[in-house]
């Protein structure tokens, strides 16, 4: 349960950052800071920022 929440937090942080600052300024460090997560957690769920963006895109259309 906690692990799926961590992934959702990372995705939600990505959504928030894109809405606030735009896609061009999105970085892994900003995402993990916003989600209050660790870099290790990020790489557990996503292989890179492109993978995160793909998952975020799919998540927003599943809502």
N, CA, C and O atoms as a Tripos MOL2 file, in Angstrom:
@<TRIPOS>MOLECULE
protein
  252   251    63     0     0
PROTEIN
NO_CHARGES

@<TRIPOS>ATOM
      1 N           0.8330   -1.1980    0.0000 N.3       1 UNK1
      2 CA          0.0000    0.0000    0.0000 C.3       1 UNK1
      3 C           0.8770    1.2610    0.0000 C.2       1 UNK1
      4 O           0.6490    2.1850   -0.7800 O.2       1 UNK1
      5 N           1.8750    1.2820    0.8810 N.am      2 UNK2
      6 CA          2.7220    2.4680    0.9540 C.3       2 UNK2
      7 C           3.4790    2.6890   -0.3470 C.2       2 UNK2
      8 O           3.6600    3.8270   -0.7810 O.2       2 UNK2
      9 N           3.9230    1.5950   -0.9720 N.am      3 UNK3
     10 CA          4.6970    1.7470   -2.2010 C.3       3 UNK3
     11 C           3.8580    2.3140   -3.3310 C.2       3 UNK3
     12 O           4.3480    3.1430   -4.0970 O.2       3 UNK3
     13 N           2.6140    1.8940   -3.4550 N.am      4 UNK4
     14 CA          1.7680    2.4600   -4.5020 C.3       4 UNK4
     15 C           1.4710    3.9310   -4.2070 C.2       4 UNK4
     16 O           1.2900    4.7190   -5.1350 O.2       4 UNK4
     17 N           1.4190    4.3030   -2.9570 N.am      5 UNK5
     18 CA          1.2190    5.7030   -2.5810 C.3       5 UNK5
     19 C           2.4410    6.5420   -2.9700 C.2       5 UNK5
     20 O           2.2970    7.6820   -3.4120 O.2       5 UNK5
     21 N           3.6120    5.9910   -2.8100 N.am      6 UNK6
     22 CA          4.8300    6.6940   -3.1990 C.3       6 UNK6
     23 C           4.8160    6.9750   -4.6980 C.2       6 UNK6
     24 O           5.1350    8.0860   -5.1220 O.2       6 UNK6
     25 N           4.4540    5.9950   -5.4910 N.am      7 UNK7
     26 CA          4.3790    6.1830   -6.9390 C.3       7 UNK7
     27 C           3.3450    7.2460   -7.2890 C.2       7 UNK7
     28 O           3.5990    8.1000   -8.1380 O.2       7 UNK7
     29 N           2.1910    7.2010   -6.6490 N.am      8 UNK8
     30 CA          1.1560    8.2240   -6.8920 C.3       8 UNK8
     31 C           1.6520    9.6070   -6.4830 C.2       8 UNK8
     32 O           1.3620   10.5900   -7.1650 O.2       8 UNK8
     33 N           2.3890    9.6990   -5.3890 N.am      9 UNK9
     34 CA          2.9440   10.9840   -4.9590 C.3       9 UNK9
     35 C           3.9100   11.5460   -6.0000 C.2       9 UNK9
     36 O           3.9000   12.7460   -6.2740 O.2       9 UNK9
     37 N           4.7370   10.6900   -6.5740 N.am     10 UNK10
     38 CA          5.6660   11.1310   -7.6070 C.3      10 UNK10
     39 C           4.9170   11.6160   -8.8480 C.2      10 UNK10
     40 O           5.2830   12.6290   -9.4430 O.2      10 UNK10
     41 N           3.8800   10.8960   -9.2290 N.am     11 UNK11
     42 CA          3.0830   11.2930  -10.3970 C.3      11 UNK11
     43 C           2.3440   12.6000  -10.1160 C.2      11 UNK11
     44 O           2.3090   13.4840  -10.9720 O.2      11 UNK11
     45 N           1.7630   12.7300   -8.9430 N.am     12 UNK12
     46 CA          1.0410   13.9580   -8.6080 C.3      12 UNK12
     47 C           1.9850   15.1460   -8.5310 C.2      12 UNK12
     48 O           1.6360   16.2490   -8.9510 O.2      12 UNK12
     49 N           3.1750   14.9270   -8.0000 N.am     13 UNK13
     50 CA          4.1740   15.9980   -7.9530 C.3      13 UNK13
     51 C           4.5340   16.4360   -9.3730 C.2      13 UNK13
     52 O           4.7100   17.6250   -9.6350 O.2      13 UNK13
     53 N           4.6420   15.4830  -10.2730 N.am     14 UNK14
     54 CA          4.9340   15.7960  -11.6740 C.3      14 UNK14
     55 C           3.8340   16.6480  -12.2820 C.2      14 UNK14
     56 O           4.1160   17.6360  -12.9580 O.2      14 UNK14
     57 N           2.5980   16.2780  -12.0500 N.am     15 UNK15
     58 CA          1.4520   17.0460  -12.5520 C.3      15 UNK15
     59 C           1.4910   18.4640  -12.0090 C.2      15 UNK15
     60 O           1.3280   19.4280  -12.7570 O.2      15 UNK15
     61 N           1.7040   18.5860  -10.7150 N.am     16 UNK16
     62 CA          1.7320   19.9100  -10.0780 C.3      16 UNK16
     63 C           2.8510   20.7850  -10.6470 C.2      16 UNK16
     64 O           2.6450   21.9650  -10.9290 O.2      16 UNK16
     65 N           4.0190   20.2020  -10.8080 N.am     17 UNK17
     66 CA          5.1580   20.9650  -11.3150 C.3      17 UNK17
     67 C           4.9480   21.3880  -12.7730 C.2      17 UNK17
     68 O           5.2950   22.5070  -13.1490 O.2      17 UNK17
     69 N           4.3900   20.5100  -13.5800 N.am     18 UNK18
     70 CA          4.1200   20.8640  -14.9730 C.3      18 UNK18
     71 C           3.1150   22.0010  -15.0380 C.2      18 UNK18
     72 O           3.2700   22.9240  -15.8380 O.2      18 UNK18
     73 N           2.0970   21.9420  -14.2120 N.am     19 UNK19
     74 CA          1.0830   22.9950  -14.2050 C.3      19 UNK19
     75 C           1.6700   24.3210  -13.7180 C.2      19 UNK19
     76 O           1.3000   25.3830  -14.2190 O.2      19 UNK19
     77 N           2.5730   24.2650  -12.7540 N.am     20 UNK20
     78 CA          3.1430   25.4910  -12.1870 C.3      20 UNK20
     79 C           4.2750   26.0860  -13.0290 C.2      20 UNK20
     80 O           4.3640   27.3040  -13.1780 O.2      20 UNK20
     81 N           5.1430   25.2220  -13.5800 N.am     21 UNK21
     82 CA          6.3680   25.7130  -14.2010 C.3      21 UNK21
     83 C           6.5420   25.3110  -15.6650 C.2      21 UNK21
     84 O           7.4130   25.8470  -16.3510 O.2      21 UNK21
     85 N           5.7420   24.3940  -16.1400 N.am     22 UNK22
     86 CA          5.8770   23.9300  -17.5150 C.3      22 UNK22
     87 C           6.7640   22.7020  -17.6170 C.2      22 UNK22
     88 O           7.5400   22.3880  -16.7140 O.2      22 UNK22
     89 N           6.6280   22.0380  -18.7120 N.am     23 UNK23
     90 CA          7.3480   20.7910  -18.9430 C.3      23 UNK23
     91 C           8.8510   21.0010  -19.1030 C.2      23 UNK23
     92 O           9.6440   20.1410  -18.7200 O.2      23 UNK23
     93 N           9.2350   22.1260  -19.6590 N.am     24 UNK24
     94 CA         10.6480   22.3760  -19.9410 C.3      24 UNK24
     95 C          11.5070   22.4560  -18.6890 C.2      24 UNK24
     96 O          12.6950   22.1400  -18.7370 O.2      24 UNK24
     97 N          10.9370   22.8650  -17.5880 N.am     25 UNK25
     98 CA         11.7120   23.0500  -16.3510 C.3      25 UNK25
     99 C          11.6030   21.8650  -15.3970 C.2      25 UNK25
    100 O          12.0840   21.9280  -14.2660 O.2      25 UNK25
    101 N          10.9770   20.7960  -15.8480 N.am     26 UNK26
    102 CA         10.7900   19.6140  -15.0110 C.3      26 UNK26
    103 C          12.0940   18.8300  -14.8940 C.2      26 UNK26
    104 O          12.7340   18.5120  -15.8970 O.2      26 UNK26
    105 N          12.4770   18.5240  -13.6580 N.am     27 UNK27
    106 CA         13.6660   17.6970  -13.4140 C.3      27 UNK27
    107 C          13.3200   16.6310  -12.3870 C.2      27 UNK27
    108 O          12.3500   16.7560  -11.6390 O.2      27 UNK27
    109 N          14.1180   15.5950  -12.3670 N.am     28 UNK28
    110 CA         13.9220   14.5300  -11.3810 C.3      28 UNK28
    111 C          14.0740   15.0910   -9.9730 C.2      28 UNK28
    112 O          13.2890   14.7560   -9.0860 O.2      28 UNK28
    113 N          15.0700   15.9350   -9.7620 N.am     29 UNK29
    114 CA         15.2820   16.5020   -8.4270 C.3      29 UNK29
    115 C          14.0840   17.3170   -7.9560 C.2      29 UNK29
    116 O          13.7120   17.2460   -6.7850 O.2      29 UNK29
    117 N          13.4770   18.0900   -8.8510 N.am     30 UNK30
    118 CA         12.2970   18.8650   -8.4690 C.3      30 UNK30
    119 C          11.1300   17.9510   -8.1300 C.2      30 UNK30
    120 O          10.3790   18.2160   -7.1910 O.2      30 UNK30
    121 N          10.9780   16.8720   -8.8980 N.am     31 UNK31
    122 CA          9.8840   15.9270   -8.6410 C.3      31 UNK31
    123 C          10.0470   15.2680   -7.2780 C.2      31 UNK31
    124 O           9.0960   15.2080   -6.4990 O.2      31 UNK31
    125 N          11.2500   14.7710   -6.9870 N.am     32 UNK32
    126 CA         11.4160   14.0810   -5.7040 C.3      32 UNK32
    127 C          11.3200   15.0490   -4.5290 C.2      32 UNK32
    128 O          10.8700   14.6690   -3.4480 O.2      32 UNK32
    129 N          11.7320   16.2780   -4.7290 N.am     33 UNK33
    130 CA         11.5890   17.2790   -3.6700 C.3      33 UNK33
    131 C          10.1050   17.5790   -3.4330 C.2      33 UNK33
    132 O           9.6540   17.6160   -2.2890 O.2      33 UNK33
    133 N           9.3570   17.7890   -4.5020 N.am     34 UNK34
    134 CA          7.9230   18.0860   -4.3870 C.3      34 UNK34
    135 C           7.1650   16.9210   -3.7550 C.2      34 UNK34
    136 O           6.2540   17.1270   -2.9540 O.2      34 UNK34
    137 N           7.5460   15.7020   -4.1200 N.am     35 UNK35
    138 CA          6.8690   14.5030   -3.6090 C.3      35 UNK35
    139 C           7.3850   14.0930   -2.2310 C.2      35 UNK35
    140 O           6.8480   13.1730   -1.6150 O.2      35 UNK35
    141 N           8.4100   14.7630   -1.7550 N.am     36 UNK36
    142 CA          9.0660   14.4120   -0.4880 C.3      36 UNK36
    143 C           9.4610   12.9330   -0.4930 C.2      36 UNK36
    144 O           9.1510   12.1720    0.4230 O.2      36 UNK36
    145 N          10.1470   12.5740   -1.5510 N.am     37 UNK37
    146 CA         10.5710   11.2010   -1.7560 C.3      37 UNK37
    147 C          12.0890   11.1680   -1.9330 C.2      37 UNK37
    148 O          12.7630   12.1790   -1.7360 O.2      37 UNK37
    149 N          12.6140   10.0240   -2.2990 N.am     38 UNK38
    150 CA         14.0580    9.8910   -2.5010 C.3      38 UNK38
    151 C          14.3440    9.5300   -3.9540 C.2      38 UNK38
    152 O          13.4660    9.0780   -4.6890 O.2      38 UNK38
    153 N          15.5820    9.7390   -4.3410 N.am     39 UNK39
    154 CA         15.9890    9.3920   -5.7010 C.3      39 UNK39
    155 C          15.8970    7.8750   -5.9070 C.2      39 UNK39
    156 O          15.5600    7.4070   -6.9940 O.2      39 UNK39
    157 N          16.1920    7.1360   -4.8750 N.am     40 UNK40
    158 CA         16.0700    5.6780   -4.9590 C.3      40 UNK40
    159 C          14.6430    5.2390   -5.2340 C.2      40 UNK40
    160 O          14.4120    4.3340   -6.0360 O.2      40 UNK40
    161 N          13.6880    5.8760   -4.5730 N.am     41 UNK41
    162 CA         12.2810    5.5690   -4.8220 C.3      41 UNK41
    163 C          11.8930    5.9210   -6.2410 C.2      41 UNK41
    164 O          11.1610    5.1800   -6.8960 O.2      41 UNK41
    165 N          12.3890    7.0640   -6.7190 N.am     42 UNK42
    166 CA         12.0860    7.4580   -8.0910 C.3      42 UNK42
    167 C          12.5400    6.3750   -9.0540 C.2      42 UNK42
    168 O          11.7670    5.9330   -9.9040 O.2      42 UNK42
    169 N          13.7860    5.9450   -8.9270 N.am     43 UNK43
    170 CA         14.3300    4.9600   -9.8550 C.3      43 UNK43
    171 C          13.7770    3.5550   -9.6180 C.2      43 UNK43
    172 O          13.9280    2.6860  -10.4760 O.2      43 UNK43
    173 N          13.1550    3.3240   -8.4940 N.am     44 UNK44
    174 CA         12.4680    2.0440   -8.2760 C.3      44 UNK44
    175 C          11.2500    1.9530   -9.1990 C.2      44 UNK44
    176 O          10.9580    0.8880   -9.7420 O.2      44 UNK44
    177 N          10.5460    3.0660   -9.3720 N.am     45 UNK45
    178 CA          9.3220    3.0770  -10.1650 C.3      45 UNK45
    179 C           9.5240    3.5050  -11.6130 C.2      45 UNK45
    180 O           8.7720    3.0770  -12.4890 O.2      45 UNK45
    181 N          10.5110    4.3330  -11.8800 N.am     46 UNK46
    182 CA         10.7000    4.8950  -13.2180 C.3      46 UNK46
    183 C          12.1650    4.7820  -13.6250 C.2      46 UNK46
    184 O          13.0610    4.9980  -12.8090 O.2      46 UNK46
    185 N          12.4010    4.4460  -14.8770 N.am     47 UNK47
    186 CA         13.7840    4.2990  -15.3350 C.3      47 UNK47
    187 C          14.4230    5.6430  -15.6660 C.2      47 UNK47
    188 O          15.6450    5.7830  -15.6010 O.2      47 UNK47
    189 N          13.6010    6.6320  -16.0220 N.am     48 UNK48
    190 CA         14.1030    7.9670  -16.3450 C.3      48 UNK48
    191 C          12.9200    8.9460  -16.3830 C.2      48 UNK48
    192 O          11.7830    8.5580  -16.1170 O.2      48 UNK48
    193 N          13.1850   10.1810  -16.7050 N.am     49 UNK49
    194 CA         12.1310   11.1940  -16.6980 C.3      49 UNK49
    195 C          11.0960   10.9300  -17.7870 C.2      49 UNK49
    196 O           9.9150   11.2270  -17.6080 O.2      49 UNK49
    197 N          11.5380   10.3710  -18.9200 N.am     50 UNK50
    198 CA         10.5920   10.0500  -19.9960 C.3      50 UNK50
    199 C           9.5990    8.9790  -19.5570 C.2      50 UNK50
    200 O           8.4170    9.0460  -19.8930 O.2      50 UNK50
    201 N          10.0760    8.0020  -18.8120 N.am     51 UNK51
    202 CA          9.2030    6.9610  -18.2770 C.3      51 UNK51
    203 C           8.1900    7.5690  -17.3050 C.2      51 UNK51
    204 O           7.0130    7.2080  -17.3180 O.2      51 UNK51
    205 N           8.6510    8.4840  -16.4740 N.am     52 UNK52
    206 CA          7.7560    9.1840  -15.5450 C.3      52 UNK52
    207 C           6.6840    9.9650  -16.3060 C.2      52 UNK52
    208 O           5.5090    9.9280  -15.9400 O.2      52 UNK52
    209 N           7.0840   10.6650  -17.3560 N.am     53 UNK53
    210 CA          6.1200   11.4480  -18.1350 C.3      53 UNK53
    211 C           5.0960   10.5500  -18.8220 C.2      53 UNK53
    212 O           3.9170   10.8990  -18.8960 O.2      53 UNK53
    213 N           5.5310    9.4060  -19.3210 N.am     54 UNK54
    214 CA          4.6030    8.4590  -19.9360 C.3      54 UNK54
    215 C           3.5770    7.9670  -18.9120 C.2      54 UNK54
    216 O           2.3760    7.9490  -19.1820 O.2      54 UNK54
    217 N           4.0620    7.5710  -17.7410 N.am     55 UNK55
    218 CA          3.1660    7.0960  -16.6810 C.3      55 UNK55
    219 C           2.2140    8.1980  -16.2180 C.2      55 UNK55
    220 O           1.0430    7.9360  -15.9430 O.2      55 UNK55
    221 N           2.7150    9.4170  -16.1330 N.am     56 UNK56
    222 CA          1.8790   10.5570  -15.7320 C.3      56 UNK56
    223 C           0.7970   10.7930  -16.7670 C.2      56 UNK56
    224 O          -0.3600   11.0190  -16.4110 O.2      56 UNK56
    225 N           1.1480   10.7460  -18.0310 N.am     57 UNK57
    226 CA          0.2010   10.9090  -19.1310 C.3      57 UNK57
    227 C          -0.9050    9.8490  -19.0280 C.2      57 UNK57
    228 O          -2.0880   10.1760  -19.1200 O.2      57 UNK57
    229 N          -0.5250    8.5960  -18.8400 N.am     58 UNK58
    230 CA         -1.5060    7.5110  -18.7370 C.3      58 UNK58
    231 C          -2.3860    7.6790  -17.4890 C.2      58 UNK58
    232 O          -3.5890    7.4240  -17.5310 O.2      58 UNK58
    233 N          -1.7790    8.1030  -16.3990 N.am     59 UNK59
    234 CA         -2.5130    8.3070  -15.1450 C.3      59 UNK59
    235 C          -3.5850    9.3910  -15.3030 C.2      59 UNK59
    236 O          -4.7040    9.2380  -14.8130 O.2      59 UNK59
    237 N          -3.2410   10.4740  -15.9820 N.am     60 UNK60
    238 CA         -4.2060   11.5830  -16.1110 C.3      60 UNK60
    239 C          -5.3930   11.1860  -16.9740 C.2      60 UNK60
    240 O          -6.4990   11.6870  -16.7710 O.2      60 UNK60
    241 N          -5.1820   10.3040  -17.9220 N.am     61 UNK61
    242 CA         -6.2990    9.8640  -18.7600 C.3      61 UNK61
    243 C          -7.1160    8.7690  -18.1060 C.2      61 UNK61
    244 O          -8.2250    8.4800  -18.5560 O.2      61 UNK61
    245 N          -6.5990    8.1560  -17.0640 N.am     62 UNK62
    246 CA         -7.3360    7.1130  -16.3450 C.3      62 UNK62
    247 C          -8.2540    7.7140  -15.2760 C.2      62 UNK62
    248 O          -9.1140    7.0160  -14.7370 O.2      62 UNK62
    249 N          -8.0790    8.9880  -14.9690 N.am     63 UNK63
    250 CA         -8.8940    9.6280  -13.9270 C.3      63 UNK63
    251 C         -10.3100    9.7770  -14.3260 C.2      63 UNK63
    252 O         -11.1180   10.2970  -13.5560 O.2      63 UNK63
@<TRIPOS>BOND
     1     1     2 1
     2     2     3 1
     3     3     4 2
     4     3     5 am
     5     5     6 1
     6     6     7 1
     7     7     8 2
     8     7     9 am
     9     9    10 1
    10    10    11 1
    11    11    12 2
    12    11    13 am
    13    13    14 1
    14    14    15 1
    15    15    16 2
    16    15    17 am
    17    17    18 1
    18    18    19 1
    19    19    20 2
    20    19    21 am
    21    21    22 1
    22    22    23 1
    23    23    24 2
    24    23    25 am
    25    25    26 1
    26    26    27 1
    27    27    28 2
    28    27    29 am
    29    29    30 1
    30    30    31 1
    31    31    32 2
    32    31    33 am
    33    33    34 1
    34    34    35 1
    35    35    36 2
    36    35    37 am
    37    37    38 1
    38    38    39 1
    39    39    40 2
    40    39    41 am
    41    41    42 1
    42    42    43 1
    43    43    44 2
    44    43    45 am
    45    45    46 1
    46    46    47 1
    47    47    48 2
    48    47    49 am
    49    49    50 1
    50    50    51 1
    51    51    52 2
    52    51    53 am
    53    53    54 1
    54    54    55 1
    55    55    56 2
    56    55    57 am
    57    57    58 1
    58    58    59 1
    59    59    60 2
    60    59    61 am
    61    61    62 1
    62    62    63 1
    63    63    64 2
    64    63    65 am
    65    65    66 1
    66    66    67 1
    67    67    68 2
    68    67    69 am
    69    69    70 1
    70    70    71 1
    71    71    72 2
    72    71    73 am
    73    73    74 1
    74    74    75 1
    75    75    76 2
    76    75    77 am
    77    77    78 1
    78    78    79 1
    79    79    80 2
    80    79    81 am
    81    81    82 1
    82    82    83 1
    83    83    84 2
    84    83    85 am
    85    85    86 1
    86    86    87 1
    87    87    88 2
    88    87    89 am
    89    89    90 1
    90    90    91 1
    91    91    92 2
    92    91    93 am
    93    93    94 1
    94    94    95 1
    95    95    96 2
    96    95    97 am
    97    97    98 1
    98    98    99 1
    99    99   100 2
   100    99   101 am
   101   101   102 1
   102   102   103 1
   103   103   104 2
   104   103   105 am
   105   105   106 1
   106   106   107 1
   107   107   108 2
   108   107   109 am
   109   109   110 1
   110   110   111 1
   111   111   112 2
   112   111   113 am
   113   113   114 1
   114   114   115 1
   115   115   116 2
   116   115   117 am
   117   117   118 1
   118   118   119 1
   119   119   120 2
   120   119   121 am
   121   121   122 1
   122   122   123 1
   123   123   124 2
   124   123   125 am
   125   125   126 1
   126   126   127 1
   127   127   128 2
   128   127   129 am
   129   129   130 1
   130   130   131 1
   131   131   132 2
   132   131   133 am
   133   133   134 1
   134   134   135 1
   135   135   136 2
   136   135   137 am
   137   137   138 1
   138   138   139 1
   139   139   140 2
   140   139   141 am
   141   141   142 1
   142   142   143 1
   143   143   144 2
   144   143   145 am
   145   145   146 1
   146   146   147 1
   147   147   148 2
   148   147   149 am
   149   149   150 1
   150   150   151 1
   151   151   152 2
   152   151   153 am
   153   153   154 1
   154   154   155 1
   155   155   156 2
   156   155   157 am
   157   157   158 1
   158   158   159 1
   159   159   160 2
   160   159   161 am
   161   161   162 1
   162   162   163 1
   163   163   164 2
   164   163   165 am
   165   165   166 1
   166   166   167 1
   167   167   168 2
   168   167   169 am
   169   169   170 1
   170   170   171 1
   171   171   172 2
   172   171   173 am
   173   173   174 1
   174   174   175 1
   175   175   176 2
   176   175   177 am
   177   177   178 1
   178   178   179 1
   179   179   180 2
   180   179   181 am
   181   181   182 1
   182   182   183 1
   183   183   184 2
   184   183   185 am
   185   185   186 1
   186   186   187 1
   187   187   188 2
   188   187   189 am
   189   189   190 1
   190   190   191 1
   191   191   192 2
   192   191   193 am
   193   193   194 1
   194   194   195 1
   195   195   196 2
   196   195   197 am
   197   197   198 1
   198   198   199 1
   199   199   200 2
   200   199   201 am
   201   201   202 1
   202   202   203 1
   203   203   204 2
   204   203   205 am
   205   205   206 1
   206   206   207 1
   207   207   208 2
   208   207   209 am
   209   209   210 1
   210   210   211 1
   211   211   212 2
   212   211   213 am
   213   213   214 1
   214   214   215 1
   215   215   216 2
   216   215   217 am
   217   217   218 1
   218   218   219 1
   219   219   220 2
   220   219   221 am
   221   221   222 1
   222   222   223 1
   223   223   224 2
   224   223   225 am
   225   225   226 1
   226   226   227 1
   227   227   228 2
   228   227   229 am
   229   229   230 1
   230   230   231 1
   231   231   232 2
   232   231   233 am
   233   233   234 1
   234   234   235 1
   235   235   236 2
   236   235   237 am
   237   237   238 1
   238   238   239 1
   239   239   240 2
   240   239   241 am
   241   241   242 1
   242   242   243 1
   243   243   244 2
   244   243   245 am
   245   245   246 1
   246   246   247 1
   247   247   248 2
   248   247   249 am
   249   249   250 1
   250   250   251 1
   251   251   252 2
@<TRIPOS>SUBSTRUCTURE
     1 UNK1         2 RESIDUE 1 A UNK
     2 UNK2         6 RESIDUE 1 A UNK
     3 UNK3        10 RESIDUE 1 A UNK
     4 UNK4        14 RESIDUE 1 A UNK
     5 UNK5        18 RESIDUE 1 A UNK
     6 UNK6        22 RESIDUE 1 A UNK
     7 UNK7        26 RESIDUE 1 A UNK
     8 UNK8        30 RESIDUE 1 A UNK
     9 UNK9        34 RESIDUE 1 A UNK
    10 UNK10       38 RESIDUE 1 A UNK
    11 UNK11       42 RESIDUE 1 A UNK
    12 UNK12       46 RESIDUE 1 A UNK
    13 UNK13       50 RESIDUE 1 A UNK
    14 UNK14       54 RESIDUE 1 A UNK
    15 UNK15       58 RESIDUE 1 A UNK
    16 UNK16       62 RESIDUE 1 A UNK
    17 UNK17       66 RESIDUE 1 A UNK
    18 UNK18       70 RESIDUE 1 A UNK
    19 UNK19       74 RESIDUE 1 A UNK
    20 UNK20       78 RESIDUE 1 A UNK
    21 UNK21       82 RESIDUE 1 A UNK
    22 UNK22       86 RESIDUE 1 A UNK
    23 UNK23       90 RESIDUE 1 A UNK
    24 UNK24       94 RESIDUE 1 A UNK
    25 UNK25       98 RESIDUE 1 A UNK
    26 UNK26      102 RESIDUE 1 A UNK
    27 UNK27      106 RESIDUE 1 A UNK
    28 UNK28      110 RESIDUE 1 A UNK
    29 UNK29      114 RESIDUE 1 A UNK
    30 UNK30      118 RESIDUE 1 A UNK
    31 UNK31      122 RESIDUE 1 A UNK
    32 UNK32      126 RESIDUE 1 A UNK
    33 UNK33      130 RESIDUE 1 A UNK
    34 UNK34      134 RESIDUE 1 A UNK
    35 UNK35      138 RESIDUE 1 A UNK
    36 UNK36      142 RESIDUE 1 A UNK
    37 UNK37      146 RESIDUE 1 A UNK
    38 UNK38      150 RESIDUE 1 A UNK
    39 UNK39      154 RESIDUE 1 A UNK
    40 UNK40      158 RESIDUE 1 A UNK
    41 UNK41      162 RESIDUE 1 A UNK
    42 UNK42      166 RESIDUE 1 A UNK
    43 UNK43      170 RESIDUE 1 A UNK
    44 UNK44      174 RESIDUE 1 A UNK
    45 UNK45      178 RESIDUE 1 A UNK
    46 UNK46      182 RESIDUE 1 A UNK
    47 UNK47      186 RESIDUE 1 A UNK
    48 UNK48      190 RESIDUE 1 A UNK
    49 UNK49      194 RESIDUE 1 A UNK
    50 UNK50      198 RESIDUE 1 A UNK
    51 UNK51      202 RESIDUE 1 A UNK
    52 UNK52      206 RESIDUE 1 A UNK
    53 UNK53      210 RESIDUE 1 A UNK
    54 UNK54      214 RESIDUE 1 A UNK
    55 UNK55      218 RESIDUE 1 A UNK
    56 UNK56      222 RESIDUE 1 A UNK
    57 UNK57      226 RESIDUE 1 A UNK
    58 UNK58      230 RESIDUE 1 A UNK
    59 UNK59      234 RESIDUE 1 A UNK
    60 UNK60      238 RESIDUE 1 A UNK
    61 UNK61      242 RESIDUE 1 A UNK
    62 UNK62      246 RESIDUE 1 A UNK
    63 UNK63      250 RESIDUE 1 A UNK
